[in-house]
C-alpha cells in the first residue's frame, strides 16, 4: 500500500483494514510506523486467508500530542 504519512509534529502512523464499506471494527496491518513516509510503501498487506469481498483501508497519522487530523484517509478495495 503506497501513500504519504507526514504531518506537523509527527509521531507515528498506522494502516488498518475493516470488512465492508462501513466496517464495524478495524484490524491494524503490521506494526505502528514511527518514520515519516512520502509517496512510498506505507505497509505491505498480506491478504492471504481473507474472504473475497469489499474491505476498507484506513490510514491514521498521529502527532506527538496523540491527536490525529480528520478526516482520516479511507479507501474501499475488493478482493477477488
mmJSON file of the N, C-alpha and C atoms, coordinates in Angstrom:
{"data_MODEL":{"atom_site":{
"group_PDB":["ATOM","ATOM","ATOM","ATOM","ATOM","ATOM","ATOM","ATOM","ATOM","ATOM","ATOM","ATOM","ATOM","ATOM","ATOM","ATOM","ATOM","ATOM","ATOM","ATOM","ATOM","ATOM","ATOM","ATOM","ATOM","ATOM","ATOM","ATOM","ATOM","ATOM","ATOM","ATOM","ATOM","ATOM","ATOM","ATOM","ATOM","ATOM","ATOM","ATOM","ATOM","ATOM","ATOM","ATOM","ATOM","ATOM","ATOM","ATOM","ATOM","ATOM","ATOM","ATOM","ATOM","ATOM","ATOM","ATOM","ATOM","ATOM","ATOM","ATOM","ATOM","ATOM","ATOM","ATOM","ATOM","ATOM","ATOM","ATOM","ATOM","ATOM","ATOM","ATOM","ATOM","ATOM","ATOM","ATOM","ATOM","ATOM","ATOM","ATOM","ATOM","ATOM","ATOM","ATOM","ATOM","ATOM","ATOM","ATOM","ATOM","ATOM","ATOM","ATOM","ATOM","ATOM","ATOM","ATOM","ATOM","ATOM","ATOM","ATOM","ATOM","ATOM","ATOM","ATOM","ATOM","ATOM","ATOM","ATOM","ATOM","ATOM","ATOM","ATOM","ATOM","ATOM","ATOM","ATOM","ATOM","ATOM","ATOM","ATOM","ATOM","ATOM","ATOM","ATOM","ATOM","ATOM","ATOM","ATOM","ATOM","ATOM","ATOM","ATOM","ATOM","ATOM","ATOM","ATOM","ATOM","ATOM","ATOM","ATOM","ATOM","ATOM","ATOM","ATOM","ATOM","ATOM","ATOM","ATOM","ATOM","ATOM","ATOM","ATOM","ATOM","ATOM","ATOM","ATOM","ATOM","ATOM","ATOM","ATOM","ATOM","ATOM","ATOM","ATOM","ATOM","ATOM","ATOM","ATOM","ATOM","ATOM","ATOM","ATOM","ATOM","ATOM","ATOM","ATOM","ATOM","ATOM","ATOM","ATOM","ATOM","ATOM","ATOM","ATOM","ATOM","ATOM","ATOM","ATOM","ATOM","ATOM","ATOM","ATOM","ATOM","ATOM","ATOM","ATOM","ATOM","ATOM","ATOM","ATOM","ATOM","ATOM","ATOM","ATOM","ATOM","ATOM","ATOM","ATOM","ATOM","ATOM","ATOM","ATOM","ATOM","ATOM","ATOM","ATOM","ATOM","ATOM","ATOM","ATOM","ATOM","ATOM","ATOM","ATOM","ATOM","ATOM","ATOM","ATOM","ATOM","ATOM","ATOM","ATOM","ATOM","ATOM","ATOM","ATOM","ATOM","ATOM","ATOM","ATOM"],
"id":[1,2,3,4,5,6,7,8,9,10,11,12,13,14,15,16,17,18,19,20,21,22,23,24,25,26,27,28,29,30,31,32,33,34,35,36,37,38,39,40,41,42,43,44,45,46,47,48,49,50,51,52,53,54,55,56,57,58,59,60,61,62,63,64,65,66,67,68,69,70,71,72,73,74,75,76,77,78,79,80,81,82,83,84,85,86,87,88,89,90,91,92,93,94,95,96,97,98,99,100,101,102,103,104,105,106,107,108,109,110,111,112,113,114,115,116,117,118,119,120,121,122,123,124,125,126,127,128,129,130,131,132,133,134,135,136,137,138,139,140,141,142,143,144,145,146,147,148,149,150,151,152,153,154,155,156,157,158,159,160,161,162,163,164,165,166,167,168,169,170,171,172,173,174,175,176,177,178,179,180,181,182,183,184,185,186,187,188,189,190,191,192,193,194,195,196,197,198,199,200,201,202,203,204,205,206,207,208,209,210,211,212,213,214,215,216,217,218,219,220,221,222,223,224,225,226,227,228,229,230,231,232,233,234,235,236,237,238,239,240],
"type_symbol":["N","C","C","N","C","C","N","C","C","N","C","C","N","C","C","N","C","C","N","C","C","N","C","C","N","C","C","N","C","C","N","C","C","N","C","C","N","C","C","N","C","C","N","C","C","N","C","C","N","C","C","N","C","C","N","C","C","N","C","C","N","C","C","N","C","C","N","C","C","N","C","C","N","C","C","N","C","C","N","C","C","N","C","C","N","C","C","N","C","C","N","C","C","N","C","C","N","C","C","N","C","C","N","C","C","N","C","C","N","C","C","N","C","C","N","C","C","N","C","C","N","C","C","N","C","C","N","C","C","N","C","C","N","C","C","N","C","C","N","C","C","N","C","C","N","C","C","N","C","C","N","C","C","N","C","C","N","C","C","N","C","C","N","C","C","N","C","C","N","C","C","N","C","C","N","C","C","N","C","C","N","C","C","N","C","C","N","C","C","N","C","C","N","C","C","N","C","C","N","C","C","N","C","C","N","C","C","N","C","C","N","C","C","N","C","C","N","C","C","N","C","C","N","C","C","N","C","C","N","C","C","N","C","C","N","C","C","N","C","C"],
"label_atom_id":["N","CA","C","N","CA","C","N","CA","C","N","CA","C","N","CA","C","N","CA","C","N","CA","C","N","CA","C","N","CA","C","N","CA","C","N","CA","C","N","CA","C","N","CA","C","N","CA","C","N","CA","C","N","CA","C","N","CA","C","N","CA","C","N","CA","C","N","CA","C","N","CA","C","N","CA","C","N","CA","C","N","CA","C","N","CA","C","N","CA","C","N","CA","C","N","CA","C","N","CA","C","N","CA","C","N","CA","C","N","CA","C","N","CA","C","N","CA","C","N","CA","C","N","CA","C","N","CA","C","N","CA","C","N","CA","C","N","CA","C","N","CA","C","N","CA","C","N","CA","C","N","CA","C","N","CA","C","N","CA","C","N","CA","C","N","CA","C","N","CA","C","N","CA","C","N","CA","C","N","CA","C","N","CA","C","N","CA","C","N","CA","C","N","CA","C","N","CA","C","N","CA","C","N","CA","C","N","CA","C","N","CA","C","N","CA","C","N","CA","C","N","CA","C","N","CA","C","N","CA","C","N","CA","C","N","CA","C","N","CA","C","N","CA","C","N","CA","C","N","CA","C","N","CA","C","N","CA","C","N","CA","C","N","CA","C","N","CA","C","N","CA","C","N","CA","C","N","CA","C"],
"label_alt_id":[null,null,null,null,null,null,null,null,null,null,null,null,null,null,null,null,null,null,null,null,null,null,null,null,null,null,null,null,null,null,null,null,null,null,null,null,null,null,null,null,null,null,null,null,null,null,null,null,null,null,null,null,null,null,null,null,null,null,null,null,null,null,null,null,null,null,null,null,null,null,null,null,null,null,null,null,null,null,null,null,null,null,null,null,null,null,null,null,null,null,null,null,null,null,null,null,null,null,null,null,null,null,null,null,null,null,null,null,null,null,null,null,null,null,null,null,null,null,null,null,null,null,null,null,null,null,null,null,null,null,null,null,null,null,null,null,null,null,null,null,null,null,null,null,null,null,null,null,null,null,null,null,null,null,null,null,null,null,null,null,null,null,null,null,null,null,null,null,null,null,null,null,null,null,null,null,null,null,null,null,null,null,null,null,null,null,null,null,null,null,null,null,null,null,null,null,null,null,null,null,null,null,null,null,null,null,null,null,null,null,null,null,null,null,null,null,null,null,null,null,null,null,null,null,null,null,null,null,null,null,null,null,null,null,null,null,null,null,null,null],
"label_comp_id":["UNK","UNK","UNK","UNK","UNK","UNK","UNK","UNK","UNK","UNK","UNK","UNK","UNK","UNK","UNK","UNK","UNK","UNK","UNK","UNK","UNK","UNK","UNK","UNK","UNK","UNK","UNK","UNK","UNK","UNK","UNK","UNK","UNK","UNK","UNK","UNK","UNK","UNK","UNK","UNK","UNK","UNK","UNK","UNK","UNK","UNK","UNK","UNK","UNK","UNK","UNK","UNK","UNK","UNK","UNK","UNK","UNK","UNK","UNK","UNK","UNK","UNK","UNK","UNK","UNK","UNK","UNK","UNK","UNK","UNK","UNK","UNK","UNK","UNK","UNK","UNK","UNK","UNK","UNK","UNK","UNK","UNK","UNK","UNK","UNK","UNK","UNK","UNK","UNK","UNK","UNK","UNK","UNK","UNK","UNK","UNK","UNK","UNK","UNK","UNK","UNK","UNK","UNK","UNK","UNK","UNK","UNK","UNK","UNK","UNK","UNK","UNK","UNK","UNK","UNK","UNK","UNK","UNK","UNK","UNK","UNK","UNK","UNK","UNK","UNK","UNK","UNK","UNK","UNK","UNK","UNK","UNK","UNK","UNK","UNK","UNK","UNK","UNK","UNK","UNK","UNK","UNK","UNK","UNK","UNK","UNK","UNK","UNK","UNK","UNK","UNK","UNK","UNK","UNK","UNK","UNK","UNK","UNK","UNK","UNK","UNK","UNK","UNK","UNK","UNK","UNK","UNK","UNK","UNK","UNK","UNK","UNK","UNK","UNK","UNK","UNK","UNK","UNK","UNK","UNK","UNK","UNK","UNK","UNK","UNK","UNK","UNK","UNK","UNK","UNK","UNK","UNK","UNK","UNK","UNK","UNK","UNK","UNK","UNK","UNK","UNK","UNK","UNK","UNK","UNK","UNK","UNK","UNK","UNK","UNK","UNK","UNK","UNK","UNK","UNK","UNK","UNK","UNK","UNK","UNK","UNK","UNK","UNK","UNK","UNK","UNK","UNK","UNK","UNK","UNK","UNK","UNK","UNK","UNK","UNK","UNK","UNK","UNK","UNK","UNK"],
"label_asym_id":["A","A","A","A","A","A","A","A","A","A","A","A","A","A","A","A","A","A","A","A","A","A","A","A","A","A","A","A","A","A","A","A","A","A","A","A","A","A","A","A","A","A","A","A","A","A","A","A","A","A","A","A","A","A","A","A","A","A","A","A","A","A","A","A","A","A","A","A","A","A","A","A","A","A","A","A","A","A","A","A","A","A","A","A","A","A","A","A","A","A","A","A","A","A","A","A","A","A","A","A","A","A","A","A","A","A","A","A","A","A","A","A","A","A","A","A","A","A","A","A","A","A","A","A","A","A","A","A","A","A","A","A","A","A","A","A","A","A","A","A","A","A","A","A","A","A","A","A","A","A","A","A","A","A","A","A","A","A","A","A","A","A","A","A","A","A","A","A","A","A","A","A","A","A","A","A","A","A","A","A","A","A","A","A","A","A","A","A","A","A","A","A","A","A","A","A","A","A","A","A","A","A","A","A","A","A","A","A","A","A","A","A","A","A","A","A","A","A","A","A","A","A","A","A","A","A","A","A","A","A","A","A","A","A","A","A","A","A","A","A"],
"label_entity_id":["1","1","1","1","1","1","1","1","1","1","1","1","1","1","1","1","1","1","1","1","1","1","1","1","1","1","1","1","1","1","1","1","1","1","1","1","1","1","1","1","1","1","1","1","1","1","1","1","1","1","1","1","1","1","1","1","1","1","1","1","1","1","1","1","1","1","1","1","1","1","1","1","1","1","1","1","1","1","1","1","1","1","1","1","1","1","1","1","1","1","1","1","1","1","1","1","1","1","1","1","1","1","1","1","1","1","1","1","1","1","1","1","1","1","1","1","1","1","1","1","1","1","1","1","1","1","1","1","1","1","1","1","1","1","1","1","1","1","1","1","1","1","1","1","1","1","1","1","1","1","1","1","1","1","1","1","1","1","1","1","1","1","1","1","1","1","1","1","1","1","1","1","1","1","1","1","1","1","1","1","1","1","1","1","1","1","1","1","1","1","1","1","1","1","1","1","1","1","1","1","1","1","1","1","1","1","1","1","1","1","1","1","1","1","1","1","1","1","1","1","1","1","1","1","1","1","1","1","1","1","1","1","1","1","1","1","1","1","1","1"],
"label_seq_id":[1,1,1,2,2,2,3,3,3,4,4,4,5,5,5,6,6,6,7,7,7,8,8,8,9,9,9,10,10,10,11,11,11,12,12,12,13,13,13,14,14,14,15,15,15,16,16,16,17,17,17,18,18,18,19,19,19,20,20,20,21,21,21,22,22,22,23,23,23,24,24,24,25,25,25,26,26,26,27,27,27,28,28,28,29,29,29,30,30,30,31,31,31,32,32,32,33,33,33,34,34,34,35,35,35,36,36,36,37,37,37,38,38,38,39,39,39,40,40,40,41,41,41,42,42,42,43,43,43,44,44,44,45,45,45,46,46,46,47,47,47,48,48,48,49,49,49,50,50,50,51,51,51,52,52,52,53,53,53,54,54,54,55,55,55,56,56,56,57,57,57,58,58,58,59,59,59,60,60,60,61,61,61,62,62,62,63,63,63,64,64,64,65,65,65,66,66,66,67,67,67,68,68,68,69,69,69,70,70,70,71,71,71,72,72,72,73,73,73,74,74,74,75,75,75,76,76,76,77,77,77,78,78,78,79,79,79,80,80,80],
"pdbx_PDB_ins_code":[null,null,null,null,null,null,null,null,null,null,null,null,null,null,null,null,null,null,null,null,null,null,null,null,null,null,null,null,null,null,null,null,null,null,null,null,null,null,null,null,null,null,null,null,null,null,null,null,null,null,null,null,null,null,null,null,null,null,null,null,null,null,null,null,null,null,null,null,null,null,null,null,null,null,null,null,null,null,null,null,null,null,null,null,null,null,null,null,null,null,null,null,null,null,null,null,null,null,null,null,null,null,null,null,null,null,null,null,null,null,null,null,null,null,null,null,null,null,null,null,null,null,null,null,null,null,null,null,null,null,null,null,null,null,null,null,null,null,null,null,null,null,null,null,null,null,null,null,null,null,null,null,null,null,null,null,null,null,null,null,null,null,null,null,null,null,null,null,null,null,null,null,null,null,null,null,null,null,null,null,null,null,null,null,null,null,null,null,null,null,null,null,null,null,null,null,null,null,null,null,null,null,null,null,null,null,null,null,null,null,null,null,null,null,null,null,null,null,null,null,null,null,null,null,null,null,null,null,null,null,null,null,null,null,null,null,null,null,null,null],
"Cartn_x":[0.856,0.0,0.904,0.753,1.574,0.834,1.577,0.961,1.927,1.369,2.144,1.585,2.468,2.106,3.069,2.648,3.543,2.713,2.745,2.054,3.01,2.642,3.431,3.441,4.547,4.727,4.394,4.789,4.542,5.076,4.272,4.738,4.742,3.602,3.529,2.301,2.247,1.043,0.716,-0.532,-0.962,-1.917,-1.885,-2.811,-3.655,-4.966,-5.893,-6.828,-7.434,-8.487,-9.706,-10.853,-12.113,-12.945,-13.88,-14.72,-15.885,-16.093,-17.2,-16.85,-17.844,-17.626,-17.748,-18.452,-18.548,-18.263,-16.983,-16.595,-17.068,-17.49,-17.853,-16.626,-15.475,-14.23,-13.045,-11.864,-10.643,-9.554,-8.699,-7.546,-6.303,-5.315,-4.071,-3.265,-2.815,-1.962,-0.524,0.155,1.543,1.661,2.746,3.03,2.803,2.779,2.797,4.119,4.105,5.311,5.705,6.975,7.461,8.343,8.344,9.099,8.126,8.356,7.539,7.74,6.686,6.735,6.109,6.746,6.206,6.225,5.037,4.875,5.752,5.645,6.396,5.474,6.042,5.274,4.968,3.691,3.273,3.352,2.854,2.8,2.514,2.935,2.602,1.437,0.356,-0.858,-0.957,-0.779,-0.905,-2.37,-3.022,-4.452,-4.74,-3.706,-3.907,-4.768,-5.795,-6.673,-7.89,-7.917,-9.098,-10.164,-11.406,-12.529,-12.676,-12.916,-13.164,-14.326,-14.203,-15.247,-14.672,-15.471,-15.077,-14.476,-13.359,-12.676,-12.407,-12.319,-11.96,-10.615,-9.72,-8.414,-8.478,-7.795,-7.784,-6.362,-5.922,-4.621,-4.86,-4.23,-4.313,-2.9,-2.668,-1.372,-1.545,-0.726,-0.874,0.293,-0.012,1.058,1.541,2.532,3.165,2.241,1.101,0.133,-0.929,-0.832,-1.811,-3.018,-3.021,-4.133,-3.869,-4.93,-4.816,-5.822,-5.389,-6.278,-7.43,-8.573,-9.723,-9.881,-10.367,-10.748,-9.536,-9.609,-8.592,-8.803,-7.775,-7.86,-8.447,-9.546,-10.122,-10.346,-10.215,-10.447,-10.984,-11.958,-12.52,-11.81,-11.579,-10.966,-11.777,-11.721,-12.411,-11.392,-11.401,-10.545,-11.342,-10.729,-11.413,-10.795],
"Cartn_y":[-1.164,0.0,1.23,2.058,3.257,4.489,5.487,6.739,7.638,8.614,9.581,9.664,9.632,9.798,10.82,12.077,13.153,14.359,14.694,15.867,16.61,17.838,18.571,17.789,17.78,17.096,15.6,15.002,13.58,12.702,11.707,10.691,9.311,8.884,7.587,7.534,6.481,6.217,4.74,4.435,3.046,2.905,1.719,1.38,0.221,0.357,-0.657,-1.08,-2.261,-2.667,-3.103,-2.986,-3.441,-4.082,-4.922,-5.636,-4.747,-4.638,-3.859,-2.395,-1.638,-0.21,0.642,0.158,0.839,-0.196,-0.508,-1.596,-1.379,-2.467,-2.387,-2.346,-2.72,-2.727,-2.673,-2.496,-2.318,-3.245,-3.695,-4.533,-3.8,-3.609,-2.945,-3.889,-3.368,-4.134,-3.92,-4.989,-4.931,-4.102,-3.347,-2.603,-1.108,-0.36,1.093,1.496,2.548,3.013,4.383,4.513,5.743,6.587,6.292,7.071,7.727,9.003,9.689,9.023,9.014,8.414,9.393,9.562,10.437,9.714,9.36,8.661,7.42,6.596,5.347,4.263,3.084,1.991,2.318,2.348,2.554,1.247,0.19,-1.12,-2.159,-3.387,-4.497,-5.25,-5.402,-6.053,-7.443,-8.449,-9.838,-10.232,-10.421,-10.726,-12.22,-13.045,-14.494,-14.875,-15.646,-16.093,-15.216,-14.034,-13.178,-13.63,-13.553,-13.912,-12.878,-13.317,-12.344,-11.422,-10.158,-9.182,-7.79,-6.875,-5.474,-5.224,-4.525,-4.124,-2.63,-1.992,-0.578,-0.45,0.323,0.614,2.0,2.153,3.448,3.775,4.976,5.492,6.543,6.367,7.343,7.8,9.113,9.697,10.465,10.143,10.679,11.613,12.744,13.673,13.408,14.182,13.92,14.183,14.841,15.054,13.955,13.006,11.921,12.236,13.404,13.795,13.377,13.245,12.947,13.809,14.343,15.202,14.4,15.035,14.454,15.194,14.606,13.202,12.307,11.134,10.132,9.654,9.133,8.655,7.247,7.05,5.717,5.436,4.175,3.751,2.33,2.045,0.695,-0.085,-1.366,-2.259,-3.548,-4.24,-5.516,-6.603,-7.638,-8.801,-9.846,-10.422,-11.456,-12.802],
"Cartn_z":[0.0,0.0,0.0,-1.005,-1.163,-0.663,-0.224,0.182,0.917,1.61,2.378,3.794,4.772,6.186,6.766,6.763,7.162,7.598,8.879,9.409,10.337,10.708,11.703,13.01,13.69,14.976,14.879,13.775,13.508,14.634,15.04,15.983,15.338,14.79,14.121,13.225,12.402,11.628,11.694,11.35,11.268,10.096,9.489,8.419,8.924,8.774,9.259,8.135,8.3,7.383,8.173,7.518,8.091,7.002,7.392,6.439,6.017,4.694,4.146,3.961,3.469,3.216,4.473,5.473,6.771,7.857,8.062,8.967,10.406,11.05,12.46,13.375,12.839,13.6,12.664,13.238,12.453,12.958,12.008,12.321,11.825,12.693,12.296,11.41,10.284,9.376,9.822,10.212,10.649,11.935,12.086,13.317,13.115,14.22,14.12,13.489,12.676,11.981,12.512,12.89,13.523,12.608,11.317,10.333,9.361,9.07,8.067,6.714,5.909,4.577,3.597,2.433,1.405,0.065,-0.417,-1.69,-1.752,-0.715,-0.626,-0.082,0.116,0.706,2.163,2.502,3.889,4.66,4.047,4.683,3.597,3.835,2.942,3.573,2.821,3.314,2.724,3.548,3.115,3.219,2.077,2.059,1.997,2.046,2.034,3.236,2.985,4.061,4.275,3.643,3.762,2.766,3.174,2.318,1.207,-0.046,-1.108,-0.739,-1.103,-0.809,-0.687,-0.188,-0.053,1.326,1.312,2.542,2.463,3.604,3.665,4.37,3.761,4.354,4.981,6.114,6.81,7.247,6.895,7.32,8.395,9.546,10.631,10.966,10.91,11.243,12.553,13.544,14.898,15.214,15.869,16.239,17.668,18.12,19.42,20.602,20.362,21.439,21.479,20.538,20.477,19.618,18.996,18.128,16.698,15.93,14.508,13.757,12.604,11.83,11.232,11.144,10.45,9.129,8.062,8.064,7.868,8.441,8.153,6.724,6.135,4.761,4.75,4.016,3.863,2.388,2.007,0.631,0.66,-0.213,-0.302,-1.396,-1.143,-2.121,-2.161,-3.298,-3.435,-3.703,-2.878,-3.079,-3.838,-4.845,-5.624,-5.384],
"occupancy":[1.0,1.0,1.0,1.0,1.0,1.0,1.0,1.0,1.0,1.0,1.0,1.0,1.0,1.0,1.0,1.0,1.0,1.0,1.0,1.0,1.0,1.0,1.0,1.0,1.0,1.0,1.0,1.0,1.0,1.0,1.0,1.0,1.0,1.0,1.0,1.0,1.0,1.0,1.0,1.0,1.0,1.0,1.0,1.0,1.0,1.0,1.0,1.0,1.0,1.0,1.0,1.0,1.0,1.0,1.0,1.0,1.0,1.0,1.0,1.0,1.0,1.0,1.0,1.0,1.0,1.0,1.0,1.0,1.0,1.0,1.0,1.0,1.0,1.0,1.0,1.0,1.0,1.0,1.0,1.0,1.0,1.0,1.0,1.0,1.0,1.0,1.0,1.0,1.0,1.0,1.0,1.0,1.0,1.0,1.0,1.0,1.0,1.0,1.0,1.0,1.0,1.0,1.0,1.0,1.0,1.0,1.0,1.0,1.0,1.0,1.0,1.0,1.0,1.0,1.0,1.0,1.0,1.0,1.0,1.0,1.0,1.0,1.0,1.0,1.0,1.0,1.0,1.0,1.0,1.0,1.0,1.0,1.0,1.0,1.0,1.0,1.0,1.0,1.0,1.0,1.0,1.0,1.0,1.0,1.0,1.0,1.0,1.0,1.0,1.0,1.0,1.0,1.0,1.0,1.0,1.0,1.0,1.0,1.0,1.0,1.0,1.0,1.0,1.0,1.0,1.0,1.0,1.0,1.0,1.0,1.0,1.0,1.0,1.0,1.0,1.0,1.0,1.0,1.0,1.0,1.0,1.0,1.0,1.0,1.0,1.0,1.0,1.0,1.0,1.0,1.0,1.0,1.0,1.0,1.0,1.0,1.0,1.0,1.0,1.0,1.0,1.0,1.0,1.0,1.0,1.0,1.0,1.0,1.0,1.0,1.0,1.0,1.0,1.0,1.0,1.0,1.0,1.0,1.0,1.0,1.0,1.0,1.0,1.0,1.0,1.0,1.0,1.0,1.0,1.0,1.0,1.0,1.0,1.0,1.0,1.0,1.0,1.0,1.0,1.0],
"B_iso_or_equiv":[0.0,0.0,0.0,0.0,0.0,0.0,0.0,0.0,0.0,0.0,0.0,0.0,0.0,0.0,0.0,0.0,0.0,0.0,0.0,0.0,0.0,0.0,0.0,0.0,0.0,0.0,0.0,0.0,0.0,0.0,0.0,0.0,0.0,0.0,0.0,0.0,0.0,0.0,0.0,0.0,0.0,0.0,0.0,0.0,0.0,0.0,0.0,0.0,0.0,0.0,0.0,0.0,0.0,0.0,0.0,0.0,0.0,0.0,0.0,0.0,0.0,0.0,0.0,0.0,0.0,0.0,0.0,0.0,0.0,0.0,0.0,0.0,0.0,0.0,0.0,0.0,0.0,0.0,0.0,0.0,0.0,0.0,0.0,0.0,0.0,0.0,0.0,0.0,0.0,0.0,0.0,0.0,0.0,0.0,0.0,0.0,0.0,0.0,0.0,0.0,0.0,0.0,0.0,0.0,0.0,0.0,0.0,0.0,0.0,0.0,0.0,0.0,0.0,0.0,0.0,0.0,0.0,0.0,0.0,0.0,0.0,0.0,0.0,0.0,0.0,0.0,0.0,0.0,0.0,0.0,0.0,0.0,0.0,0.0,0.0,0.0,0.0,0.0,0.0,0.0,0.0,0.0,0.0,0.0,0.0,0.0,0.0,0.0,0.0,0.0,0.0,0.0,0.0,0.0,0.0,0.0,0.0,0.0,0.0,0.0,0.0,0.0,0.0,0.0,0.0,0.0,0.0,0.0,0.0,0.0,0.0,0.0,0.0,0.0,0.0,0.0,0.0,0.0,0.0,0.0,0.0,0.0,0.0,0.0,0.0,0.0,0.0,0.0,0.0,0.0,0.0,0.0,0.0,0.0,0.0,0.0,0.0,0.0,0.0,0.0,0.0,0.0,0.0,0.0,0.0,0.0,0.0,0.0,0.0,0.0,0.0,0.0,0.0,0.0,0.0,0.0,0.0,0.0,0.0,0.0,0.0,0.0,0.0,0.0,0.0,0.0,0.0,0.0,0.0,0.0,0.0,0.0,0.0,0.0,0.0,0.0,0.0,0.0,0.0,0.0],
"pdbx_formal_charge":[null,null,null,null,null,null,null,null,null,null,null,null,null,null,null,null,null,null,null,null,null,null,null,null,null,null,null,null,null,null,null,null,null,null,null,null,null,null,null,null,null,null,null,null,null,null,null,null,null,null,null,null,null,null,null,null,null,null,null,null,null,null,null,null,null,null,null,null,null,null,null,null,null,null,null,null,null,null,null,null,null,null,null,null,null,null,null,null,null,null,null,null,null,null,null,null,null,null,null,null,null,null,null,null,null,null,null,null,null,null,null,null,null,null,null,null,null,null,null,null,null,null,null,null,null,null,null,null,null,null,null,null,null,null,null,null,null,null,null,null,null,null,null,null,null,null,null,null,null,null,null,null,null,null,null,null,null,null,null,null,null,null,null,null,null,null,null,null,null,null,null,null,null,null,null,null,null,null,null,null,null,null,null,null,null,null,null,null,null,null,null,null,null,null,null,null,null,null,null,null,null,null,null,null,null,null,null,null,null,null,null,null,null,null,null,null,null,null,null,null,null,null,null,null,null,null,null,null,null,null,null,null,null,null,null,null,null,null,null,null],
"auth_seq_id":[1,1,1,2,2,2,3,3,3,4,4,4,5,5,5,6,6,6,7,7,7,8,8,8,9,9,9,10,10,10,11,11,11,12,12,12,13,13,13,14,14,14,15,15,15,16,16,16,17,17,17,18,18,18,19,19,19,20,20,20,21,21,21,22,22,22,23,23,23,24,24,24,25,25,25,26,26,26,27,27,27,28,28,28,29,29,29,30,30,30,31,31,31,32,32,32,33,33,33,34,34,34,35,35,35,36,36,36,37,37,37,38,38,38,39,39,39,40,40,40,41,41,41,42,42,42,43,43,43,44,44,44,45,45,45,46,46,46,47,47,47,48,48,48,49,49,49,50,50,50,51,51,51,52,52,52,53,53,53,54,54,54,55,55,55,56,56,56,57,57,57,58,58,58,59,59,59,60,60,60,61,61,61,62,62,62,63,63,63,64,64,64,65,65,65,66,66,66,67,67,67,68,68,68,69,69,69,70,70,70,71,71,71,72,72,72,73,73,73,74,74,74,75,75,75,76,76,76,77,77,77,78,78,78,79,79,79,80,80,80],
"auth_comp_id":["UNK","UNK","UNK","UNK","UNK","UNK","UNK","UNK","UNK","UNK","UNK","UNK","UNK","UNK","UNK","UNK","UNK","UNK","UNK","UNK","UNK","UNK","UNK","UNK","UNK","UNK","UNK","UNK","UNK","UNK","UNK","UNK","UNK","UNK","UNK","UNK","UNK","UNK","UNK","UNK","UNK","UNK","UNK","UNK","UNK","UNK","UNK","UNK","UNK","UNK","UNK","UNK","UNK","UNK","UNK","UNK","UNK","UNK","UNK","UNK","UNK","UNK","UNK","UNK","UNK","UNK","UNK","UNK","UNK","UNK","UNK","UNK","UNK","UNK","UNK","UNK","UNK","UNK","UNK","UNK","UNK","UNK","UNK","UNK","UNK","UNK","UNK","UNK","UNK","UNK","UNK","UNK","UNK","UNK","UNK","UNK","UNK","UNK","UNK","UNK","UNK","UNK","UNK","UNK","UNK","UNK","UNK","UNK","UNK","UNK","UNK","UNK","UNK","UNK","UNK","UNK","UNK","UNK","UNK","UNK","UNK","UNK","UNK","UNK","UNK","UNK","UNK","UNK","UNK","UNK","UNK","UNK","UNK","UNK","UNK","UNK","UNK","UNK","UNK","UNK","UNK","UNK","UNK","UNK","UNK","UNK","UNK","UNK","UNK","UNK","UNK","UNK","UNK","UNK","UNK","UNK","UNK","UNK","UNK","UNK","UNK","UNK","UNK","UNK","UNK","UNK","UNK","UNK","UNK","UNK","UNK","UNK","UNK","UNK","UNK","UNK","UNK","UNK","UNK","UNK","UNK","UNK","UNK","UNK","UNK","UNK","UNK","UNK","UNK","UNK","UNK","UNK","UNK","UNK","UNK","UNK","UNK","UNK","UNK","UNK","UNK","UNK","UNK","UNK","UNK","UNK","UNK","UNK","UNK","UNK","UNK","UNK","UNK","UNK","UNK","UNK","UNK","UNK","UNK","UNK","UNK","UNK","UNK","UNK","UNK","UNK","UNK","UNK","UNK","UNK","UNK","UNK","UNK","UNK","UNK","UNK","UNK","UNK","UNK","UNK"],
"auth_asym_id":["A","A","A","A","A","A","A","A","A","A","A","A","A","A","A","A","A","A","A","A","A","A","A","A","A","A","A","A","A","A","A","A","A","A","A","A","A","A","A","A","A","A","A","A","A","A","A","A","A","A","A","A","A","A","A","A","A","A","A","A","A","A","A","A","A","A","A","A","A","A","A","A","A","A","A","A","A","A","A","A","A","A","A","A","A","A","A","A","A","A","A","A","A","A","A","A","A","A","A","A","A","A","A","A","A","A","A","A","A","A","A","A","A","A","A","A","A","A","A","A","A","A","A","A","A","A","A","A","A","A","A","A","A","A","A","A","A","A","A","A","A","A","A","A","A","A","A","A","A","A","A","A","A","A","A","A","A","A","A","A","A","A","A","A","A","A","A","A","A","A","A","A","A","A","A","A","A","A","A","A","A","A","A","A","A","A","A","A","A","A","A","A","A","A","A","A","A","A","A","A","A","A","A","A","A","A","A","A","A","A","A","A","A","A","A","A","A","A","A","A","A","A","A","A","A","A","A","A","A","A","A","A","A","A","A","A","A","A","A","A"],
"auth_atom_id":["N","CA","C","N","CA","C","N","CA","C","N","CA","C","N","CA","C","N","CA","C","N","CA","C","N","CA","C","N","CA","C","N","CA","C","N","CA","C","N","CA","C","N","CA","C","N","CA","C","N","CA","C","N","CA","C","N","CA","C","N","CA","C","N","CA","C","N","CA","C","N","CA","C","N","CA","C","N","CA","C","N","CA","C","N","CA","C","N","CA","C","N","CA","C","N","CA","C","N","CA","C","N","CA","C","N","CA","C","N","CA","C","N","CA","C","N","CA","C","N","CA","C","N","CA","C","N","CA","C","N","CA","C","N","CA","C","N","CA","C","N","CA","C","N","CA","C","N","CA","C","N","CA","C","N","CA","C","N","CA","C","N","CA","C","N","CA","C","N","CA","C","N","CA","C","N","CA","C","N","CA","C","N","CA","C","N","CA","C","N","CA","C","N","CA","C","N","CA","C","N","CA","C","N","CA","C","N","CA","C","N","CA","C","N","CA","C","N","CA","C","N","CA","C","N","CA","C","N","CA","C","N","CA","C","N","CA","C","N","CA","C","N","CA","C","N","CA","C","N","CA","C","N","CA","C","N","CA","C","N","CA","C","N","CA","C","N","CA","C","N","CA","C","N","CA","C","N","CA","C"],
"pdbx_PDB_model_num":[1,1,1,1,1,1,1,1,1,1,1,1,1,1,1,1,1,1,1,1,1,1,1,1,1,1,1,1,1,1,1,1,1,1,1,1,1,1,1,1,1,1,1,1,1,1,1,1,1,1,1,1,1,1,1,1,1,1,1,1,1,1,1,1,1,1,1,1,1,1,1,1,1,1,1,1,1,1,1,1,1,1,1,1,1,1,1,1,1,1,1,1,1,1,1,1,1,1,1,1,1,1,1,1,1,1,1,1,1,1,1,1,1,1,1,1,1,1,1,1,1,1,1,1,1,1,1,1,1,1,1,1,1,1,1,1,1,1,1,1,1,1,1,1,1,1,1,1,1,1,1,1,1,1,1,1,1,1,1,1,1,1,1,1,1,1,1,1,1,1,1,1,1,1,1,1,1,1,1,1,1,1,1,1,1,1,1,1,1,1,1,1,1,1,1,1,1,1,1,1,1,1,1,1,1,1,1,1,1,1,1,1,1,1,1,1,1,1,1,1,1,1,1,1,1,1,1,1,1,1,1,1,1,1,1,1,1,1,1,1]
}}}
